[in-house]
Amino acid sequence: MENKLTWGLILVNFIVFEILFSLPLASREIVVELLSFSYGTSFEAWRWVTSMFVHANASHFFFNMLGLYFFGKILEEEISKQWYIAIYFIGGFMGSFVFMFSNPSPVIGASGAMFAVMGAAMFLNPVKKIHIYVIPLTSGIVAIFFVIVETFILYMQPDFGNVAHIAHIGGLATGAIFAFFHSPKKSLKGMILLGISLALIVILAPIFGFITGIGGIILQVLDLIIGFVLYGIANAISVIWV
């Protein structure tokens, strides 16, 4: 199997999700509280890791794993497995670290780690085609679109959707810094290509808006279907606790 590390991380996240959502609601809330991360619990070392593998719902899980799948495959082909793991976890740590100074609420999810993977991949190979919006686009264009959306939301509505957008930016910055540290020349070339990608997005905004709009609708449908499957599996597992 190719991209074993990416699939392995997705599998671990999947197993945690299914076990968590197979629990009775009261038990699930207790477990989430024990595994989540916040400023007040930052001295409890395990939370830095466990919070990265807990997701709030099926949509939270689906979109994080979707991003990890596409950008993780790119990154796994560019760097060693050891560096890949380092980026994933350090990105997650930095996402939580940045978040705890901006919001006292608990944070969960692999978003910081996923954005770190994306941040490194977008500089090391910005021309790789991916199908995250069904219609193929380069990884650089998709990553820039993500950055624009995250920056806009962070500036206009930092608490939009109860999502830790500042943690996304923290993870993204971690991945980008690593890329320049790991391969300065390739990253500089990637930055130039990202600049060209940004210009294309601006010039062809209506076209990219249409593509991402249609792709977004398809993703929402997939989200509903996958959510139904994920919760169905969790319900099947729940007989263990009866």
C-alpha positions as CSV (number, residue, x, y, z in Angstrom):
1,M,0.0,0.0,0.0
2,E,1.3,3.5,-0.9
3,N,1.2,6.4,1.6
4,K,1.1,4.0,4.6
5,L,1.7,6.8,7.1
6,T,-1.1,8.9,5.9
7,W,-3.5,6.0,5.9
8,G,-2.2,4.9,9.3
9,L,-3.0,8.4,10.8
10,I,-6.4,8.3,9.2
11,L,-7.0,4.8,10.6
12,V,-6.1,5.9,14.2
13,N,-8.4,8.9,14.0
14,F,-11.2,6.6,12.6
15,I,-10.8,4.1,15.4
16,V,-10.9,6.8,18.1
17,F,-13.9,8.4,16.5
18,E,-15.9,5.1,16.3
19,I,-15.1,4.1,19.9
20,L,-15.9,7.6,21.2
21,F,-19.3,7.8,19.4
22,S,-20.2,4.3,20.4
23,L,-20.2,5.4,24.1
24,P,-23.4,6.6,25.8
25,L,-23.7,10.3,25.7
26,A,-22.8,10.9,29.3
27,S,-19.7,8.7,29.1
28,R,-18.7,10.3,25.8
29,E,-18.8,13.8,27.4
30,I,-16.6,12.6,30.3
31,V,-14.1,11.1,27.9
32,V,-14.0,14.2,25.7
33,E,-13.4,16.3,28.8
34,L,-10.5,14.1,29.8
35,L,-8.9,14.1,26.4
36,S,-9.5,17.7,25.3
37,F,-6.9,20.5,25.6
38,S,-7.2,24.0,27.1
39,Y,-5.1,26.6,28.9
40,G,-6.3,25.4,32.3
41,T,-5.3,21.8,31.5
42,S,-2.1,22.4,29.5
43,F,0.0,21.0,32.4
44,E,-1.6,17.6,31.8
45,A,0.9,16.3,29.2
46,W,-1.3,13.6,27.6
47,R,-3.9,16.2,26.5
48,W,-1.4,17.7,24.0
49,V,-1.6,14.4,22.1
50,T,-5.0,13.0,22.8
51,S,-6.9,16.2,21.8
52,M,-5.5,15.8,18.3
53,F,-7.4,12.5,17.8
54,V,-10.8,13.5,19.2
55,H,-13.4,15.1,16.9
56,A,-16.6,16.8,17.7
57,N,-18.8,15.2,15.1
58,A,-18.7,13.4,11.7
59,S,-18.2,16.5,9.7
60,H,-15.3,17.6,11.8
61,F,-13.7,14.2,11.3
62,F,-14.5,14.0,7.6
63,F,-13.1,17.3,6.5
64,N,-9.9,16.9,8.6
65,M,-9.3,13.5,7.2
66,L,-10.1,14.6,3.7
67,G,-7.4,17.3,3.9
68,L,-5.0,14.9,5.5
69,Y,-5.6,12.4,2.8
70,F,-4.9,14.8,-0.1
71,F,-2.0,16.8,1.4
72,G,-0.6,14.0,3.4
73,K,0.0,11.9,0.3
74,I,1.9,14.8,-1.3
75,L,4.0,15.4,1.8
76,E,4.7,11.7,2.3
77,E,6.3,11.6,-1.2
78,E,8.5,14.6,-0.5
79,I,10.0,13.9,2.9
80,S,11.0,11.0,5.2
81,K,8.4,9.3,7.5
82,Q,10.2,10.7,10.5
83,W,9.9,14.3,9.4
84,Y,6.3,13.7,8.3
85,I,5.4,12.5,11.9
86,A,7.3,15.4,13.3
87,I,5.3,17.9,11.2
88,Y,2.0,16.3,12.1
89,F,2.5,16.3,15.8
90,I,4.4,19.6,16.2
91,G,1.8,21.3,14.0
92,G,-0.9,19.9,16.3
93,F,1.0,21.1,19.4
94,M,1.5,24.5,17.9
95,G,-2.1,24.8,16.9
96,S,-3.2,24.0,20.5
97,F,-0.4,26.3,21.9
98,V,-1.6,29.3,19.9
99,F,-5.2,28.6,20.6
100,M,-4.9,28.4,24.4
101,F,-3.6,32.0,24.5
102,S,-6.5,33.3,22.5
103,N,-9.4,31.3,23.9
104,P,-9.9,29.6,27.3
105,S,-12.3,27.0,25.8
106,P,-11.2,23.4,25.3
107,V,-10.0,22.4,21.8
108,I,-10.1,19.1,20.0
109,G,-9.4,17.8,16.5
110,A,-6.6,17.1,14.1
111,S,-7.0,20.5,12.3
112,G,-3.7,22.0,13.5
113,A,-1.9,18.9,12.5
114,M,-3.7,18.7,9.1
115,F,-3.0,22.3,8.4
116,A,0.7,21.8,9.2
117,V,0.8,19.0,6.7
118,M,-0.9,21.3,4.2
119,G,1.5,24.1,4.9
120,A,4.6,22.0,4.2
121,A,3.0,20.3,1.1
122,M,2.0,23.6,-0.5
123,F,5.6,24.9,-0.5
124,L,7.3,21.6,-1.4
125,N,5.0,20.6,-4.2
126,P,2.5,23.3,-5.1
127,V,1.8,22.0,-8.6
128,K,0.6,18.5,-7.7
129,K,-3.0,18.0,-8.9
130,I,-5.5,17.0,-6.3
131,H,-9.3,16.3,-6.5
132,I,-10.4,17.7,-3.1
133,Y,-13.1,19.7,-4.9
134,V,-13.8,16.8,-7.3
135,I,-12.6,18.9,-10.3
136,P,-8.7,18.7,-10.3
137,L,-6.8,21.8,-9.1
138,T,-3.2,22.2,-8.0
139,S,-2.4,21.7,-4.4
140,G,-1.1,25.3,-4.3
141,I,-4.4,26.8,-5.5
142,V,-6.4,24.7,-3.0
143,A,-4.0,25.6,-0.2
144,I,-4.2,29.3,-1.0
145,F,-7.9,29.1,-1.1
146,F,-7.9,27.6,2.3
147,V,-5.6,30.2,3.6
148,I,-7.7,33.1,2.2
149,V,-10.9,31.6,3.8
150,E,-9.2,31.0,7.2
151,T,-7.7,34.5,7.3
152,F,-10.9,36.1,6.3
153,I,-12.9,34.2,9.0
154,L,-10.2,34.8,11.6
155,Y,-10.3,38.6,10.9
156,M,-14.0,39.0,10.5
157,Q,-15.5,36.3,12.8
158,P,-12.8,34.6,15.0
159,D,-15.5,32.4,16.7
160,F,-17.3,31.5,13.5
161,G,-18.8,28.0,13.7
162,N,-17.2,27.4,17.1
163,V,-14.1,26.4,15.2
164,A,-10.5,27.1,16.3
165,H,-9.4,29.0,13.3
166,I,-6.4,30.5,15.0
167,A,-5.2,26.9,15.6
168,H,-5.4,26.3,11.9
169,I,-3.1,29.3,11.2
170,G,-0.7,28.1,13.9
171,G,-0.5,24.6,12.3
172,L,-0.2,26.1,8.8
173,A,2.7,28.4,9.8
174,T,4.5,25.4,11.4
175,G,4.3,23.4,8.2
176,A,5.5,26.4,6.1
177,I,8.5,27.1,8.4
178,F,9.5,23.4,8.2
179,A,9.3,23.4,4.4
180,F,11.8,26.3,4.3
181,F,14.0,24.7,6.9
182,H,14.0,21.3,5.1
183,S,14.4,22.5,1.5
184,P,15.1,26.2,1.1
185,K,15.5,26.1,-2.7
186,K,12.5,24.0,-3.4
187,S,10.4,26.1,-0.9
188,L,11.5,29.3,-2.6
189,K,10.5,27.9,-6.0
190,G,7.3,26.8,-4.4
191,M,6.7,30.3,-3.0
192,I,7.0,31.8,-6.5
193,L,4.6,29.2,-7.9
194,L,2.2,30.0,-5.0
195,G,2.4,33.6,-6.0
196,I,1.5,32.7,-9.5
197,S,-1.4,30.6,-8.2
198,L,-2.6,33.5,-6.1
199,A,-2.6,35.7,-9.2
200,L,-4.6,33.1,-11.1
201,I,-7.1,32.9,-8.3
202,V,-7.6,36.7,-8.3
203,I,-7.7,37.0,-12.1
204,L,-10.0,34.0,-12.6
205,A,-12.0,34.4,-9.4
206,P,-15.4,33.7,-11.0
207,I,-14.1,30.4,-12.4
208,F,-12.5,29.2,-9.2
209,G,-15.5,30.4,-7.3
210,F,-17.7,28.2,-9.5
211,I,-15.4,25.2,-9.2
212,T,-15.1,25.4,-5.4
213,G,-18.8,26.1,-5.1
214,I,-19.9,23.0,-7.1
215,G,-17.2,21.0,-5.3
216,G,-18.3,22.3,-2.0
217,I,-21.9,21.1,-2.7
218,I,-20.6,17.7,-3.6
219,L,-18.5,17.6,-0.5
220,Q,-21.5,18.4,1.6
221,V,-23.5,15.5,0.1
222,L,-20.5,13.2,0.7
223,D,-20.3,14.6,4.3
224,L,-23.9,13.6,4.9
225,I,-23.4,10.1,3.4
226,I,-20.2,9.5,5.3
227,G,-21.7,10.8,8.5
228,F,-24.5,8.3,8.2
229,V,-22.0,5.5,7.7
230,L,-19.7,6.6,10.6
231,Y,-22.6,7.0,13.1
232,G,-24.0,3.7,11.9
233,I,-20.7,1.9,12.6
234,A,-20.6,3.6,16.1
235,N,-24.1,2.5,16.8
236,A,-23.2,-1.1,15.9
237,I,-20.2,-1.0,18.2
238,S,-22.3,0.5,21.0
239,V,-23.8,-3.0,21.8
240,I,-20.5,-3.7,23.5
241,W,-21.4,-1.2,26.3
242,V,-25.0,-2.4,26.8
